[in-house]
Every structure is written in structure tokens, then in C-alpha cells.
Amino acid sequence: MIKRALFMLFLFLVFTVGSMVSTVSAAGKGFYDNGQTKWEYLFEEGVISEARWYSETGELISRETYVAGQADKTEGYRTDGSLEWQVKLLEEGRQEVTRFDLDGQKTDLYQI
């Protein structure tokens, strides 16, 4: 179970980075061919505070929050908008991964 979850997270991150690299940005946003927002970066006082990724139909897929410009937490969402997983960055480069069921209850919690 843990190996599958880690593999899925790895694939998601690879896909997200690959998608961002190939997208033209305009004022902190990238777009799909259909004009929908693909990703966007939000800034506070010139420092990144949040990044969001969307599906081609406009649903939020994932978001990453930042503290003082450093990544802090990443969340992934189901197509119905409910939180599916969360990754928090811990000290020394470790991560805490939490998975949620459809009711928002924690189903898995582990550190890597």
C-alpha cells in the first residue's frame, strides 16, 4: 500500500513538473489550449505563497502552500473537490503523507 501511494505521488509530481515546463506563462499563469488555467502562482509582497494546478475543465487538482517562499504543504484533490492526500515537509527533508477518505477522515498517515 505504501509503495503504491509513493509511486502515485512520484508520478503526480513528475507529471506536474513536466506540464509546467512545457507551458507558456503569463503573469504567473499557464494555460491549456482551450484557454482554461492550467496552473497559477500566487504571491504576497513579491514572495510565492501558493501554487495551484487545475484540470482541463477547471477543477483544482492540487495546490502547494509556501512559508517565507519555501514549500510547506502539498494537497491533492478528487474530481468532486474533496481532499484526497496531503504531504507536509518536515525537518531534514522528511515528508509526512496523509490520505483521506471521501468523508475527509484520515485513512493513512506515514513519514518518508
One Martini backbone bead per residue (centre of mass of N, CA, C, O) as a GRO file, in nm:
protein
  112
    1MET     BB    1   0.059   0.062  -0.023
    2ILE     BB    2   0.297   0.257   0.010
    3LYS     BB    3   0.427   0.213  -0.265
    4ARG     BB    4   0.186   0.309  -0.432
    5ALA     BB    5   0.163   0.594  -0.313
    6LEU     BB    6   0.449   0.685  -0.388
    7PHE     BB    7   0.423   0.635  -0.690
    8MET     BB    8   0.186   0.831  -0.738
    9LEU     BB    9   0.331   1.080  -0.635
   10PHE     BB   10   0.563   1.073  -0.834
   11LEU     BB   11   0.393   1.095  -1.092
   12PHE     BB   12   0.262   1.360  -1.026
   13LEU     BB   13   0.520   1.532  -1.003
   14VAL     BB   14   0.626   1.475  -1.285
   15PHE     BB   15   0.381   1.580  -1.439
   16THR     BB   16   0.373   1.867  -1.327
   17VAL     BB   17   0.655   1.960  -1.412
   18GLY     BB   18   0.627   1.892  -1.713
   19SER     BB   19   0.386   2.084  -1.762
   20MET     BB   20   0.522   2.351  -1.675
   21VAL     BB   21   0.760   2.357  -1.879
   22SER     BB   22   0.550   2.350  -2.147
   23THR     BB   23   0.435   2.624  -2.041
   24VAL     BB   24   0.312   2.925  -2.093
   25SER     BB   25   0.354   3.228  -1.934
   26ALA     BB   26   0.119   3.467  -1.759
   27ALA     BB   27   0.139   3.612  -1.477
   28GLY     BB   28   0.154   3.318  -1.321
   29LYS     BB   29   0.038   3.156  -1.582
   30GLY     BB   30  -0.115   2.869  -1.725
   31PHE     BB   31  -0.237   2.708  -2.035
   32TYR     BB   32  -0.459   2.569  -2.213
   33ASP     BB   33  -0.580   2.544  -2.531
   34ASN     BB   34  -0.884   2.625  -2.412
   35GLY     BB   35  -0.797   2.859  -2.174
   36GLN     BB   36  -0.752   2.719  -1.930
   37THR     BB   37  -0.626   2.694  -1.633
   38LYS     BB   38  -0.339   2.510  -1.525
   39TRP     BB   39  -0.165   2.733  -1.366
   40GLU     BB   40  -0.070   2.905  -1.049
   41TYR     BB   41   0.075   3.195  -0.894
   42LEU     BB   42   0.104   3.320  -0.563
   43PHE     BB   43   0.158   3.646  -0.415
   44GLU     BB   44   0.338   3.804  -0.132
   45GLU     BB   45   0.539   4.052  -0.147
   46GLY     BB   46   0.704   3.879  -0.385
   47VAL     BB   47   0.616   3.601  -0.251
   48ILE     BB   48   0.552   3.290  -0.253
   49SER     BB   49   0.234   3.116  -0.137
   50GLU     BB   50   0.106   2.974  -0.406
   51ALA     BB   51   0.009   2.671  -0.586
   52ARG     BB   52  -0.187   2.580  -0.882
   53TRP     BB   53  -0.374   2.298  -1.018
   54TYR     BB   54  -0.552   2.211  -1.322
   55SER     BB   55  -0.785   2.108  -1.514
   56GLU     BB   56  -0.933   2.135  -1.826
   57THR     BB   57  -1.219   2.204  -1.658
   58GLY     BB   58  -1.114   2.366  -1.369
   59GLU     BB   59  -1.022   2.176  -1.159
   60LEU     BB   60  -0.878   2.117  -0.869
   61ILE     BB   61  -0.591   1.916  -0.807
   62SER     BB   62  -0.362   2.113  -0.678
   63ARG     BB   63  -0.166   2.236  -0.390
   64GLU     BB   64   0.083   2.481  -0.281
   65THR     BB   65   0.240   2.583   0.009
   66TYR     BB   66   0.406   2.872   0.155
   67VAL     BB   67   0.694   2.966   0.361
   68ALA     BB   68   0.897   3.205   0.293
   69GLY     BB   69   0.920   3.059  -0.009
   70GLN     BB   70   0.867   2.769   0.113
   71ALA     BB   71   0.780   2.466   0.101
   72ASP     BB   72   0.513   2.294   0.300
   73LYS     BB   73   0.239   2.208   0.128
   74THR     BB   74   0.056   1.933  -0.027
   75GLU     BB   75  -0.244   1.896  -0.232
   76GLY     BB   76  -0.500   1.658  -0.322
   77TYR     BB   77  -0.777   1.619  -0.553
   78ARG     BB   78  -1.077   1.542  -0.634
   79THR     BB   79  -1.332   1.582  -0.863
   80ASP     BB   80  -1.526   1.678  -0.609
   81GLY     BB   81  -1.301   1.850  -0.413
   82SER     BB   82  -1.179   1.654  -0.230
   83LEU     BB   83  -0.955   1.548  -0.010
   84GLU     BB   84  -0.694   1.297  -0.060
   85TRP     BB   85  -0.407   1.447  -0.006
   86GLN     BB   86  -0.100   1.499   0.204
   87VAL     BB   87   0.207   1.698   0.211
   88LYS     BB   88   0.458   1.739   0.454
   89LEU     BB   89   0.726   1.924   0.546
   90LEU     BB   90   1.008   1.836   0.715
   91GLU     BB   91   1.268   1.785   0.870
   92GLU     BB   92   1.538   1.680   0.687
   93GLY     BB   93   1.342   1.614   0.422
   94ARG     BB   94   1.092   1.513   0.527
   95GLN     BB   95   0.770   1.332   0.508
   96GLU     BB   96   0.412   1.375   0.540
   97VAL     BB   97   0.158   1.136   0.474
   98THR     BB   98  -0.190   1.190   0.382
   99ARG     BB   99  -0.498   1.014   0.376
  100PHE     BB  100  -0.837   1.038   0.240
  101ASP     BB  101  -1.156   1.008   0.253
  102LEU     BB  102  -1.471   1.109   0.145
  103ASP     BB  103  -1.517   1.228   0.458
  104GLY     BB  104  -1.214   1.331   0.565
  105GLN     BB  105  -1.074   1.088   0.673
  106LYS     BB  106  -0.817   0.930   0.798
  107THR     BB  107  -0.628   0.641   0.658
  108ASP     BB  108  -0.329   0.759   0.627
  109LEU     BB  109   0.001   0.765   0.804
  110TYR     BB  110   0.327   0.881   0.696
  111GLN     BB  111   0.686   0.859   0.676
  112ILE     BB  112   0.982   0.960   0.448
   0.00000   0.00000   0.00000
